[in-house]
Amino acid sequence: MSAIRLGFLGTFLVLVSIRPVLAQADLSGTARIEQALLKLNNLGSVLMIAAHPDDENNPVLAYLGRGRHLRTGYLSATRGEGGQNLIGPEQGDLLGIIRTQELLAARRVDGGEQFFTRAIDFGFSKSAAEALDKWGREPILSDMVWVIRRFRPDVIVMTFSGTPRDGHGQHQASAILGREAFAAAGDPARFPEQLRWVQPWKARRALQALYIFGPDSEKFAQSIPNKLEIDPGQYDPILGRSYAEIGAISRSMHRCQAEGSPERKGSWKSYLAPVAGEPAAQDLMDGIDTTWNRLPGGGRVGELVGEAIRKLEPAHPDRIVPLLTEARARAASIDDPLARIKLSELDETIALCAGLWIDAQAEQYEVTPGASLGVAVNLLDRSPLPVKVESARLEGMWNENLAAPAGPLANNEVVKIECRRPVPADQLPTQPYWLVHPRQGDRYTVSDQQLIGLPEAPALLRVRVVARVGDAAIELVRPVHHRYVDRAQGERTRPLVVVPPVVVSVPEDVVLFPAGSPRRVQAAVKANVANVSGEVRLKVQPGWKVEPESRPFHVSAAGEQQELAFEVTPPAGESVGRLRAVAAFDGRQTASGMHVILYPHFPAQTLFPPAEGKLVRADVRVTARRVGYIMGAGDEMPDALRQLGCEVTLLTQSDLEQRDLSGFDAIVAGVRAYNVRPDVHANLPRLLDYVSKGGTYIVQYNVADNTLMQPIGPYPLTVARDRVTVEDAPVTFPDTGSPLLKTPNAITARDFEGWTQERGLYFAAQWDGRYRTVVESHDPGEKPLAGGLLWTRYGKGVFIFSGYSWFRQIPAGVPGAYRIFANLLSAR
């Protein structure tokens, strides 16, 4: 076939839900039609299983999905909540949302589908036992079995071995559970409660995709018997890229993890090692019928689709629609889950060939309960074929039929079906489904079994259109979204969301009381409707005091925000408490804020976090008042340091090059600043000159990569991958007389209590003898690590390197972390 396709951008997104929903940047064309046809005629499927976003083998996924035209999926045990963020300050649940969307963006490139379990990434783990214990072995195994039973893969591919060779304990756990799920999914006695919706499913075999990073991994792969060899580096002259290149583009969607990848040309051999099930002699699909013959009565369907592939004319795809409509009629008579999946693919392929475009637009992207919302369903027939819309129905928030247009659609003229309805008064805010209920330890709580595994919930509102194309009535589902134009990025869409009439927030996640005196605390009220009045109360635990008890608010225009000030007095002695803001209006109450995550590479994400903050009464003294902060990959440290009473200035490249730095008592390099800001390396002489003249310069953790081949401080210092993952690992003090432990706060082991996720990461492994160690810690059974906090005098000032995770502890309001970092800032 000589069709010239649009390239990898002409792809389609198949969501986990029963019907596919088109992606935001989806383009049409003959290339996409041929991809759809080839996949339509291949009934084989492969599911990849690993632990985190970025653990998938993207070239292999692209090869299987784009090259072999198999239905492919990636099951990530977690959403990556415990990692780092290169592009912004989001951590925890917010980071999980970003990584979820980046995985969906990656799947749009490599042609796969995306799944998750309820497991939460709690940070780096050194043992599978810890991961399985924190997640709960049976619940996460149940999730994997559920996804396998729904997806029904012929082959399962794991990216890890389930042994210590995998490194990360969560990597190991994903493979251990993957093996168990491979066996359990086919056993009706395991998780029988799922059989209300699905049937037991036994995949033919399980394999491991071996990563080849260099000669050592290549040598290891070659030593494995009975392995299979594939080559994602095969070039596709129609797509204009090899599958490995497409895989690299897919991997580069993981932007918050700095996973931009080169599109390497040429052969790229990969290996699949046997894990379980029937062995394969030559190919991963050995012994598996991937044709329509595997379904009773399906042989003729395959013949018709095959004929359509052969007869496809790039300029006239409509001419194969009669073949596809006949195939659809036969496929519709087959009672099998796989046939139903393929029936949906057939409908989408017929729509592509018929040039049928359907788009459902909401007049705005945010709407409140009870408000009026206008929706327009746009229909466009761009082919010579007559297309008649038989029915259109809104589903989800509303469930009702719309008036279908009379007669066939006019060629290349948009026909609108418009309606206006009130949003149900009891409609809940559109929250990511896994955040609706409080988590259970390191596992999300999801009450609806059918939501488990999905990357996101189905769209709030969808339109289901039945259109007659030729002799067939096809069914298409599209999300109702808001379409708009961004002057810098062009046409974009945003998901339709329901927001509360009023949201309330506490702008500061942590309020530190370094002394016993009261502090001013603000609450912010934002109205999503016009002309609303009420009052806000701050609720605190016993011992804490708030004045006044409440404050009234009135907001005139939708979208406006009002700040309300309260005075909070801490109890006597050190204490940690919670603060909760509640807004009352029109006989209702709300205790939730509203947060929108906006990045250009995925649609806007809206969530409604609790309007809560942490109150910390801790004796903390700091002598540094003016602090310069070199923001790196993004963190929340600047605002947290302001809680100490410091005046924090974010230093730009121009500041590092030209500003008089002597006005700062201390300068802090943010997390990964040396990795992402070349200007830090370029201006290190100026920073060290600032130190030599009496300044204090603190460098937080940086990833050990090629960017750290250059100097970090005044004397040689080598960063490794050493870390302490147990957040309550014991600490000792090699130099109890160190001024960093004495002034202005006396530091003891008690200051390392209550830490979150980890002690630290990327500790120094080697250092010049002029550096002094301060704290030693290590995970159970491992060697002592003293390279997490080093300092030296240089000239009249002090240089400090620290791999301890201050960027997690201080924004989390850990009292001891504030005290220790105050000492670092105050070092002289």
Buried (B, 14 or more C-beta within 10 A) or exposed (E): EEBEBBBBBBBBBBBBBEBBBBBBBBEBBBBBBBBBBBBBBBBBBBBBBBBBBBBBBBBBBBBBBBBBBBBBBBBBBBBBBBBBBBBBBBBBBBBBBBBBBBBBBBBBBBBBBBBBBBBBBBBBBBBBBBBBBBBBBEBBBBBBBBBBBBBBBBBBBBBBBBEEEBBBBBBBBBBBBBBBBBBBBBEEEBBEEBEEEBEBBBBBBBBBBBBBEEEEEBEEBEEEEEBBEBBBBEBBEBBBBBBBBBBBBBBBBBBBBBBEBEBBEEEBEBBBBBBBBEEBEEEBBBEBEBBBBBBEBBBBBBBBBBBBBEEBEBEEBBBBBBBBBBBBBBBBEBEBBBBEBBBBBBBBBBBBBBBBBBBBBBBEBBBBBEBEBEBBBBBBBBBEBBBBBEBBBBBBBBEEEBEBBEEBBEBEEEBEBEBEBEBEEEBEBBBBBBBBEEEEEBBBEBEEBBBBBBBBBBBBBBBBBBBBBBEBBBBBBBBBBBBEEEEEEEEBBBBBBBBBBBBBBBEBBBBBBBBEEBBEBBBBBBBBBEEBEBBBBBBBEEBBEBEEEBBEBEBEEBEEEBEBEBEBBBBEEEBBBEBBBBBBBEEEEBBBBBBEBEBEBBBBBBBBBBBBBBBBBBBBBBBBBEBBBBBBBBBBBBBBBBBBBBEBBEBEBEBBEEBEBEEBBBBBBBBBBBBBBEBBBEBBEEBBBBBBEEBBBBBBBBBBEEBBEEBBBBBEBBBBEBBBBBBEBEBEBEBEEBBBBEBBBEBEEEBBEBBBBBBBBBBBBEBEEBBBBBBBBBBEEBEEBBBBBBBBBBBEBBBBBBBBBBBBBBBBBBBBBBBBBBBBBBBB
